[in-house]
């Protein structure tokens, strides 16, 4: 229902082409922007499937993803600690740890580069300290991050409005690590431009771009910055 398309555009929409929006790490359209590996875990609406998320983390890890951009989660009224989350979602927890495992990541990078070398392709960009998992903190105004973003080895992103203050809906406090623009509709109820403009599915209502708001929109701002940081580190050969 377009949620993932909107998120992907914030990360990787091509820059400076006079069309639509510019993604945080969109590049120039010459293969120098962030690449998106789309792994669907939602079913048309807000509901998800744990088996789908487990498979998504494993698939992304095995196919060389550097950053898991996760604009989803389970609200913190149900899970207030890493242990409570693990007790209910142990398989998903281990899938996240699989994605984050530095030794596994290094071996996978070696395998992927051997495959690329056999095809005459350049080596993939190496990264400094293993992969990253970045989650939205949640939109319930709770004083703690939702899970899995609240896990100690994940990054949880809260949302700010266009005035720079916390958005009315954002989760905040323990487990939240950083804040980024997510929009705040109630700063101007007659103008959707207080939210975030990004890519959209035109088949829904004829629009290629639309405004949305939430920690789901804040999260890809951080993922985009992380992608730029990894690219810059690779250029400096700090890998």
C-alpha angles and dihedrals in degrees: 000000000000099000093115092044091054091048093047092053092055089057104037117011107137114262131230098008096117091243127113114308139341118240120223090245099017099127124200100296092262097106093276099109131088114287119227124219104193114211112177117214101154123082107221095294137033098301120102139190122233093210088054093052091047091051091045094055092047094045092048092048094048092048096051107261112168098194129032105211105198118182093177141070148146115276118254096238085081101037120038101164142030089251094054090050092047091050091058102031105029095143092051090047091056091046089057090048089050090055091048098045107121097200092049089046093053092050091047092051089052091051094047092049091050088054091048093048090053088056093046093250125140119257119271120256110272119217133220108242112002128284130317132229114203123186138183110251094224139261103247100093091242121158092239138047121270118240143293084024090060091065112117095240096047128080115237119200125208122197133245127197125230089273090063094246125115112285114249093247103042126118112231142173128043113035094016113113109178142000131228138171112296102153130243116230095193094062086076114007093186095052124059089195088090084077132065122283116215145137121312140183107262092202089072097064108337097272125123092191133031144165122259134164138205144086083288086071094043093053097063091050087063093042089052092051089048090053090051090049092052091048091051092048090051091052089053088048090237093145 
